[in-house]
Amino acid sequence: MPQQRPPRVAVVSDYTLATLGGAENAFHEQVGTLARSTEVLAICPPSERLAALGRQPRVTALGVPVAFVAPGLGFPVARNTARLRAMFRRAFAAAGTEVVHVHSEFGVAAAAIAAARQLGLPAVQTIHTFFWQTQAPIQRLLALGGPPFHRWLTGLADPGVRLAERPGDSALRNMSLAVGLAADRVVSPSAHQAAALRAAGLERVDVVPNAVSPNAAARPVRSIDGPLRVLWIGRFADEKRVLPFLRSALRALEAVGPERLHIDLLGTGPRYARARRLVGAAPGITLHGRVPHADIPGWLARSHVSALSSIGWDNQPMTVAESIMALRGVIWADPALTEGLDRAGIPAFGHDEGVLARRLADLARDPAPVLAASAAAVQARELFGADEFTRAVLGVYARAGVPTTGKQP
């Protein structure tokens, strides 16, 4: 019998690949994974990284023009306009697109879903975090201004569901809900977020862990010579709890010294300057700033374990998938996160900075749990592999309404 071919996919995001963030990296990885077996149209704001992605086999890149970049956030803003919808209809038709998969919740995603509707194509949304929150004292401002701003961007009505105790956080989460309600199906990379999405009123939710490129050079950690090297990757922002992590790291270093423990941090963001001041000239901690995403596997290979300090924010961080694919365990603080971590994780649960400080110091003195987590990652990494992702996401596309009549030429 002729083999059915995978559908041609348009993968769309409001976020720029110039940013080292989880949603951006998940977008990039999904495009590369799907392009192993089908034609992929990759759409997001222009960047060198998008252009490079478009040079890969079976990938066509399309940069979306943006109206402006939000000051202080670096977030490109584009509205769902008739002009943008027409651009997407032409692009989808030219590429022979059969399903549209968006990875964000703003104007570009809304325009892509609307264009898909106009062409009779199914649309899928991956929600990378439903747990939007801010520590800034702007809850009332977000509650009042967030819904009309999102409606202006997307053309979508505010669902108006109470999704968090604080009104501003609830308004932010309703943005994701509004786009999810417009899609045929929603993908959640984690089971605990999927449960929250269903409780909010989304009925067609599938759990599909993020995909990560194979790391052929990955080797488990079998011994540690010199200091235990811990790698933190992410945006220097309050929701990532980078400052509490640094305070914990400084306490651990006071206990064991830099000859036993070294902390490397990759990334930048609104708390970077404050993080730099906090660290000062302390030995044993190095802030490297933004690095190319292609360099992440090398950083992981030079480290023994990674650390994830967020609590209540992340759905399924790409740093977890990347670490486990590199055969590195993960020290993590949020017990709600389980995928991969139930085997290759080292818990340091809760907001108490002393818990993490003691865990770091204990691991520096006795790294046996680091070696065990690395060994466990050999099996845990299958969850984030390309074959598992492709199988699962093609099932989502079929349930979204993609015809199964296509045949391999």
C-alpha positions, -999 to 999 in steps of 0.1 A, spaced: 0 0 0 12 36 -6 25 52 25 5 82 38 27 113 39 26 138 68 7 170 61 25 201 51 26 224 81 28 261 87 44 268 121 37 303 133 48 326 162 46 362 174 80 357 191 113 365 174 140 337 173 165 364 182 154 358 218 168 329 239 134 318 253 116 285 257 87 292 233 112 304 207 134 274 210 104 250 209 93 267 177 127 263 162 130 226 173 95 217 160 102 232 126 134 212 123 118 180 136 88 182 112 111 190 83 126 156 86 94 142 70 74 170 54 74 205 40 73 233 67 65 269 64 81 288 93 66 322 101 76 347 127 93 381 129 125 384 109 159 374 124 191 359 113 181 327 131 149 325 111 168 331 79 192 302 88 162 280 96 149 287 61 181 273 46 174 239 60 160 212 37 122 213 33 119 246 53 106 279 39 110 309 62 87 339 61 94 370 82 63 388 95 64 426 94 59 441 129 44 474 139 68 481 167 89 464 194 76 468 230 101 489 249 119 471 277 105 437 267 119 433 232 86 418 221 76 424 184 40 436 181 19 429 150 -19 433 147 -43 408 132 -52 430 102 -68 422 68 -34 428 52 -17 403 74 -44 377 69 -42 382 31 -4 377 34 -9 344 53 -35 332 29 -11 337 0 17 320 18 -4 290 29 -17 285 -6 17 288 -22 32 263 3 3 239 0 -2 241 37 -26 216 52 -25 225 89 -15 257 107 2 253 141 7 285 162 30 289 192 18 322 207 -13 342 216 -11 376 200 -18 392 167 3 370 144 -12 338 159 -47 352 156 -42 363 120 -28 328 111 -58 311 127 -82 334 109 -64 329 76 -66 291 81 -103 294 87 -108 313 55 -90 286 36 -107 257 54 -75 245 71 -74 232 107 -55 252 132 -36 240 163 -22 261 191 7 251 215 3 270 247 38 273 262 26 289 295 -8 293 308 6 305 341 13 341 332 20 362 363 38 394 372 53 406 405 52 442 393 26 464 411 4 467 380 -24 442 387 -52 467 383 -36 483 352 -34 448 336 -69 439 345 -83 471 330 -60 475 300 -50 440 291 -83 428 276 -89 457 253 -53 457 242 -54 420 234 -87 425 215 -71 454 195 -41 431 187 -61 399 179 -97 408 172 -107 381 197 -131 386 225 -119 384 261 -133 351 276 -135 369 310 -129 338 330 -113 341 365 -81 322 361 -60 335 390 -64 352 423 -49 384 412 -69 402 385 -39 412 363 -26 376 362 -61 364 353 -62 389 324 -29 377 311 -40 341 312 -73 349 294 -51 360 264 -39 324 260 -74 311 266 -89 334 239 -65 321 212 -70 285 224 -108 288 220 -102 299 184 -81 269 175 -94 234 166 -71 218 191 -46 229 218 -13 213 226 2 214 261 37 201 266 29 190 301 1 171 318 -3 196 347 -9 225 323 -33 205 303 -54 199 334 -55 237 340 -65 243 304 -93 219 306 -105 234 339 -105 268 321 -129 255 295 -107 242 267 -120 207 258 -97 196 230 -63 195 247 -35 170 238 -3 165 258 27 165 236 62 170 252 85 194 234 109 180 209 147 185 211 173 178 184 193 146 189 226 152 208 248 125 193 278 138 213 260 134 247 277 112 272 266 106 308 286 121 337 305 92 353 329 112 375 336 147 385 371 162 386 373 196 400 343 217 411 307 206 404 296 227 375 259 238 376 244 255 345 214 279 347 198 289 313 170 314 309 157 349 309 168 371 338 133 379 350 113 376 382 92 347 370 124 327 365 135 334 401 170 342 389 178 364 419 167 339 445 188 313 426 218 335 428 214 342 465 211 304 471 242 299 450 262 325 469 252 308 502 263 274 489 296 289 477 302 303 512 297 268 526 319 248 502 340 273 483 346 278 445 371 248 444 341 225 449 313 244 431 310 267 401 278 282 387 274 294 351 244 315 340 234 320 304 209 346 292 199 382 298 167 402 307 153 429 329 171 416 361 205 411 345 220 444 358 207 436 393 220 401 391 254 415 381 255 437 411 244 409 434 272 386 422 298 413 421 333 398 421 323 367 440 343 337 429 325 307 416 297 324 397 300 336 361 273 355 342 279 350 305 250 370 291 232 360 259 248 332 239 237 316 206 212 288 210 234 266 189 260 268 217 237 254 244 247 217 238 283 226 243 276 244 275 257 214 288 285 191 279 309 212 299 285 211 329 275 183 352 240 193 360 216 221 351 193 241 374 157 253 370 145 278 397 111 289 385 80 280 405 44 282 392 54 298 359 68 272 336 47 246 317 75 224 304 108 244 301 129 237 270 159 237 293 147 205 309 143 188 275 177 201 263 194 191 295 180 156 295 188 152 259 224 161 267 223 134 295 224 160 323 202 159 353 182 189 365 180 205 399 144 218 400 122 237 424 86 233 411 70 199 421 43 204 394 69 198 367 73 161 362 80 152 325 115 138 324 122 151 359 105 122 376 136 102 364 164 126 358 155 154 383 171 163 416 145 181 438 150 213 457 113 222 461 98 254 473 106 291 476 129 287 506 163 298 493 180 278 521 166 246 506 183 252 473 215 265 489 218 233 510 211 211 480 238 228 459 263 225 488 254 189 494 258 180 458 292 197 457 303 176 487 288 144 474 278 144 436 264 108 436 229 122 429 243 141 399 258 109 385 226 90 391 204 117 374 227 117 344 225 79 341 187 81 343 186 107 315 196 79 291 161 65 292 143 98 301 155 115 269 132 92 247 103 114 259 117 144 240 129 126 209 119 135 174 102 102 167 80 105 198 71 141 190 63 135 154 41 105 162 22 125 188 18 157 169 6 140 137 -21 124 159 -31 159 170 -33 171 134 -55 142 125 -79 149 154 -79 186 143 -93 176 110 -63 171 86 -74 147 59 -55 114 59 -57 108 22 -23 122 13 1 96 -2 39 97 -5 49 105 -40 
